[in-house]
Amino acid sequence: MAQVGKGKLNYRCPSCFMRDLDIDMFYDKDKDEFYCIRCQYRGDEKDVLEKNEMVRFRYKAMLKRFTNFDL
């Protein structure tokens, strides 16, 4: 998704991303926090990055080719 506006880099909303929605977050300079207009998630940069890392485990093996299916 394209960068919305100028200023700090926008991040993907972790709450929406958990539901497979690719929604950019907006940055509020006055409150120094990011927010999502779709789900009302708010958080500072550290919180957003931590939650986005938790979501990434879903796609950890996306590029790995599985050839052995023996359990």
N, CA, C and O of each residue as an XYZ file, in Angstrom:
284
protein
N       0.842     -1.165      0.000
C       0.000      0.000      0.000
C       0.893      1.235      0.000
O       1.956      1.230      0.621
N       0.481      2.272     -0.676
C       1.285      3.477     -0.813
C       1.342      4.251      0.495
O       0.454      4.156      1.343
N       2.402      5.007      0.627
C       2.571      5.875      1.787
C       1.488      6.945      1.785
O       1.264      7.588      0.759
N       0.822      7.147      2.896
C      -0.228      8.155      3.001
C       0.362      9.414      3.611
O       0.741      9.417      4.782
N       0.443     10.468      2.839
C       0.954     11.736      3.348
C       2.453     11.737      3.524
O       3.142     10.766      3.209
N       2.939     12.848      4.034
C       4.368     12.989      4.264
C       4.650     12.916      5.755
O       3.734     13.002      6.573
N       5.899     12.760      6.100
C       6.273     12.689      7.508
C       6.781     11.308      7.840
O       7.446     10.661      7.031
N       6.457     10.859      9.055
C       6.921      9.538      9.498
C       6.362      8.438      8.605
O       5.284      8.569      8.025
N       7.116      7.361      8.511
C       6.690      6.209      7.725
C       5.439      5.595      8.344
O       5.377      5.370      9.553
N       4.457      5.331      7.511
C       3.245      4.685      8.015
C       3.453      3.182      8.094
O       4.139      2.591      7.260
N       2.861      2.583      9.092
C       2.974      1.155      9.307
C       1.644      0.478      9.022
O       0.599      1.128      8.996
N       1.687     -0.812      8.811
C       0.491     -1.624      8.629
C      -0.166     -1.817      9.991
O       0.514     -2.070     10.985
N      -1.487     -1.696     10.032
C      -2.218     -1.870     11.286
C      -2.149     -3.340     11.704
O      -2.580     -4.204     10.941
N      -1.619     -3.650     12.891
C      -1.499     -5.050     13.311
C      -2.851     -5.721     13.528
O      -2.998     -6.910     13.245
N      -3.820     -4.996     14.013
C      -5.131     -5.578     14.254
C      -5.804     -5.968     12.941
O      -6.375     -7.054     12.834
N      -5.740     -5.097     11.955
C      -6.326     -5.407     10.646
C      -5.507     -6.476      9.924
O      -6.069     -7.328      9.236
N      -4.193     -6.434     10.077
C      -3.320     -7.396      9.406
C      -3.573     -8.811      9.905
O      -3.429     -9.766      9.142
N      -3.951     -8.965     11.180
C      -4.282    -10.289     11.706
C      -5.510    -10.861     11.009
O      -5.701    -12.077     10.971
N      -6.343     -9.979     10.457
C      -7.534    -10.403      9.717
C      -7.297    -10.333      8.210
O      -8.251    -10.278      7.434
N      -6.035    -10.335      7.795
C      -5.631    -10.312      6.389
C      -6.108     -9.071      5.644
O      -6.442     -9.146      4.462
N      -6.139     -7.940      6.326
C      -6.453     -6.664      5.694
C      -5.195     -5.811      5.707
O      -4.547     -5.674      6.745
N      -4.855     -5.250      4.590
C      -3.643     -4.442      4.476
C      -4.023     -2.974      4.580
O      -4.268     -2.316      3.569
N      -4.071     -2.461      5.809
C      -4.499     -1.091      6.066
C      -3.324     -0.294      6.640
O      -2.699     -0.703      7.618
N      -3.039      0.840      6.017
C      -2.001      1.738      6.533
C      -2.522      2.478      7.753
O      -3.708      2.796      7.845
N      -1.622      2.745      8.685
C      -1.966      3.539      9.851
C      -1.572      4.984      9.576
O      -0.653      5.249      8.800
N      -2.262      5.902     10.208
C      -1.938      7.321     10.115
C      -1.156      7.730     11.347
O      -1.255      7.089     12.394
N      -0.383      8.793     11.225
C       0.439      9.270     12.330
C      -0.106     10.597     12.837
O      -0.339     11.523     12.060
N      -0.305     10.681     14.150
C      -0.759     11.912     14.792
C       0.445     12.573     15.458
O       0.964     12.068     16.453
N       0.884     13.700     14.909
C       2.072     14.378     15.437
C       1.853     14.897     16.852
O       2.767     14.850     17.675
N       0.646     15.392     17.145
C       0.380     15.973     18.462
C       0.471     14.932     19.570
O       1.018     15.211     20.637
N      -0.055     13.745     19.329
C      -0.048     12.684     20.345
C       1.128     11.736     20.204
O       1.337     10.879     21.063
N       1.907     11.877     19.124
C       3.057     11.020     18.843
C       2.652      9.539     18.846
O       3.280      8.708     19.502
N       1.575      9.231     18.088
C       1.107      7.858     18.013
C       0.514      7.583     16.636
O       0.158      8.499     15.894
N       0.421      6.303     16.321
C      -0.180      5.857     15.078
C      -1.599      5.394     15.372
O      -1.882      4.903     16.464
N      -2.497      5.549     14.392
C      -3.872      5.103     14.579
C      -4.429      4.572     13.272
O      -3.986      4.956     12.189
N      -5.416      3.676     13.386
C      -6.079      3.069     12.233
C      -7.495      3.619     12.162
O      -8.203      3.658     13.168
N      -7.906      4.043     10.969
C      -9.251      4.596     10.834
C     -10.297      3.502     10.638
O     -11.497      3.771     10.702
N      -9.852      2.276     10.402
C     -10.814      1.197     10.181
C     -11.223      0.508     11.477
O     -12.397      0.189     11.669
N     -10.262      0.277     12.364
C     -10.572     -0.499     13.574
C     -10.316      0.267     14.870
O     -10.479     -0.299     15.951
N      -9.932      1.498     14.795
C      -9.659      2.356     15.961
C      -8.479      1.884     16.810
O      -8.400      2.227     17.990
N      -7.562      1.103     16.235
C      -6.349      0.712     16.960
C      -5.440      1.931     17.076
O      -5.303      2.687     16.113
N      -4.823      2.134     18.222
C      -3.856      3.215     18.439
C      -2.638      2.650     19.158
O      -2.746      1.703     19.937
N      -1.491      3.236     18.890
C      -0.289      2.814     19.584
C       0.923      3.604     19.139
O       0.952      4.182     18.053
N       1.919      3.613     20.005
C       3.155      4.293     19.614
C       3.950      3.388     18.677
O       3.568      2.244     18.432
N       5.050      3.907     18.160
C       5.828      3.178     17.149
C       6.327      1.844     17.680
O       6.291      0.844     16.964
N       6.788      1.813     18.910
C       7.308      0.576     19.504
C       6.209     -0.492     19.591
O       6.438     -1.654     19.258
N       5.030     -0.092     20.038
C       3.905     -1.025     20.171
C       3.485     -1.587     18.812
O       3.224     -2.783     18.687
N       3.420     -0.730     17.806
C       3.025     -1.164     16.463
C       4.045     -2.151     15.903
O       3.665     -3.172     15.329
N       5.333     -1.858     16.065
C       6.374     -2.751     15.551
C       6.351     -4.105     16.255
O       6.522     -5.140     15.612
N       6.139     -4.105     17.579
C       6.080     -5.371     18.327
C       4.909     -6.231     17.855
O       5.064     -7.435     17.655
N       3.763     -5.627     17.682
C       2.578     -6.392     17.267
C       2.689     -6.855     15.819
O       2.196     -7.929     15.476
N       3.328     -6.063     14.968
C       3.532     -6.508     13.590
C       4.497     -7.685     13.522
O       4.344     -8.550     12.660
N       5.482     -7.738     14.407
C       6.390     -8.889     14.458
C       5.648    -10.141     14.915
O       5.934    -11.236     14.429
N       4.695     -9.998     15.845
C       3.910    -11.144     16.295
C       3.077    -11.710     15.150
O       2.876    -12.921     15.065
N       2.598    -10.848     14.280
C       1.761    -11.279     13.163
C       2.586    -11.985     12.093
O       2.072    -12.862     11.399
N       3.838    -11.623     11.953
C       4.673    -12.166     10.884
C       4.906    -13.671     10.986
O       5.319    -14.287     10.004
N       4.657    -14.278     12.135
C       4.870    -15.724     12.256
C       3.957    -16.484     11.289
O       4.273    -17.612     10.910
N       2.847    -15.894     10.889
C       1.937    -16.549      9.943
C       2.605    -16.770      8.590
O       2.286    -17.727      7.885
N       3.516    -15.900      8.234
C       4.120    -15.944      6.907
C       5.585    -16.380      6.953
O       6.323    -16.185      5.988
N       5.997    -16.959      8.053
C       7.401    -17.319      8.245
C       7.903    -18.283      7.169
O       9.000    -18.093      6.643
N       7.131    -19.300      6.838
C       7.570    -20.316      5.881
C       6.938    -20.124      4.506
O       6.841    -21.077      3.734
N       6.517    -18.926      4.197
C       5.815    -18.682      2.945
C       6.683    -18.998      1.728
O       6.173    -19.495      0.724
N       7.964    -18.723      1.798
C       8.847    -18.942      0.653
C       9.587    -20.281      0.712
O      10.392    -20.584     -0.169
N       9.318    -21.077      1.741
C       9.996    -22.361      1.885
C       9.223    -23.438      1.121
O       7.996    -23.504      1.194
N       9.948    -24.271      0.396
C       9.313    -25.355     -0.364
C       9.310    -26.629      0.474
O      10.365    -27.097      0.904
N       8.144    -27.180      0.703
C       8.008    -28.413      1.481
C       7.914    -29.584      0.519
O       7.048    -29.609     -0.355
N       8.803    -30.553      0.678
C       8.805    -31.730     -0.188
C       8.564    -33.021      0.585
O       8.184    -34.033     -0.004
N       8.779    -32.997      1.890
C       8.598    -34.184      2.707
C       7.421    -33.955      3.651
O       7.461    -33.059      4.495
N       6.384    -34.760      3.508
C       5.197    -34.596      4.319
C       5.017    -35.733      5.311
O       3.915    -35.937      5.821
N       6.089    -36.485      5.597
C       6.019    -37.562      6.597
C       6.006    -36.948      7.981
O       6.837    -36.103      8.313
N       5.064    -37.379      8.771
C       5.005    -36.871     10.145
C       5.656    -37.831     11.029
O       5.724    -37.609     12.238
